[in-house]
Amino acid sequence: MLAQGDAERRGVLRQSIAKDDFAVIETNNAVMAVQLAAQKQPDMTIISTRLELQSALHLCKKLKQHRITKDIPVIVCEDSPQTAAQQKAFRKTGIDAYVRYPAEPEQVLPVVHNLAESLALQRRNSSLRQNITDYVEQLRAVNASTTRFVPAEFLKLLGKSNLSDLRHGDWKRIRLAILFADIRGFTALSETMTPEENFRFINSYLSRMGPIIRKHRGFIDKYIGDGIMALFPRSARNALDAAIAMQKEMLMYNRHRAKCGYAAVRIGIGIHFGDTIIGTIGENERIEVTVISDTVNVASRLEALTKRYGAGILVSGALLSEVPETKKYQARYTDRVRARGKQTPVDIFEILNGLPPDELSMKLHNRSVLQKALKAYLAANPVAAEGLLLKLCEKLPTDKAALVLHNKIQQFIALPAESRGDTVETLYE
């Protein structure tokens, strides 16, 4: 924009500027200059010290103070010599350039070109900064998204800061608690639902379980259909508290399902604690971060055994030994078994916290007798064990753990004395 009170000088300057492919908006007064600058948003404004209606100094102040026009570069050209004080007053308004008298086109044009180049550079830099900002935001979004597939905790355990640092074959040994959870009877349940209903149900269930695991400082390693495998690297107690909270959440979830006319859903949870190897497996084109160890196998086996013993939560003796505040938990010694191919047996405890009130009361009532009978059986005294369980099984046949032990005692007694061997059952499945 060109603001010049002298029409002849304005025309000469306009023609000179237009030769360099600049579009020119012009006016002879300060009031119109303010309006044009706000409406047209020119790339720059050239102001002559000779203007009509208001002074050039007043125009400079207005342009540099208004929120819409304050960033538009301003060049002031002397139409007549100005005193040092007048020149200083113009510069104090924040103008970008000052051309002294006589301010002929050959003096003004280089300043115009310099400001135009500077403005173009600023725009390129601004665009570049915006592109960088957008790219950084995209990277953040991608990184946030990838943590839903490879947990950030996994990377921390491996000493990696991001996915790009992972290499095929990376591994580390660590002691932690492993939790497996699975919906009881899911196959039969899923047969009553359409595929869409299946997905909605699974996601509804998992959306309740995931936050509980994270709240107790664990993270989900993987989903296995309707099953969950979660790791708790900080504390065995975290895993135990998470399992109890998951069972309590299921009580609330089932109350909601009952109101909707749906059947109750039960889950089984198994937890073990021990040494594990975490790392990457696969090949160069496809790798996966996972945990491999006997600890994983035992935790998975404990989860599967919850069906056999009618339990909500089964944990190993190794896990309970890592929990200092055992009095906080209602644990029931349930069995001692040995996995096929293993020499060391596993003591199994049922955690009663989180059960429905009626089931909790029944199992607490049976706890003392069941544990005495189990210890008698493991000490190769089946007759004493059977005597303890006989009345219990007749009175409360719904306690699966008691029935399992009763059946084992009867099978043991039925064997010839020389064939009985170890009372610890070996699991072949």
Secondary structure, DSSP 4 states (H G I P E B T S, - for coil): -EE-S-HHHHHHHHHHHHTTT----EESBHHHHHHHHHHH--S-EEEES--BSS-HHHHHHHHHHSTTTTTS-EEEE-SS---HHHHHHHHHTT-SEEE-TT--HHHHHHHHHHHHHHHHHHHHHHHHHHHHHHHHHHHHHHHHHHTTTS-HHHHHHTT-SSGGG--TT-EEEEEEEEEEEEETTHHHHHTTS-HHHHHHHHHHHHHHHHHHHHHTT-EEEEEETTEEEEEESS-HHHHHHHHHHHHHHHHHHHHHHHHTTPPP--EEEEEEEEEEEEEEEEETTEEEEEEESHHHHHHHHHHHHHHHHT-SEEEEHHHHTT-S-GGGS-EEEEEEEEETT-SS-EEEEEE-TTS-HHHHHHHHHHHHHHHHHHHHHHTT-HHHHHHHHHHHHHH-TT-HHHHHHHHHHHHHHHS-GGG---SSEEE--
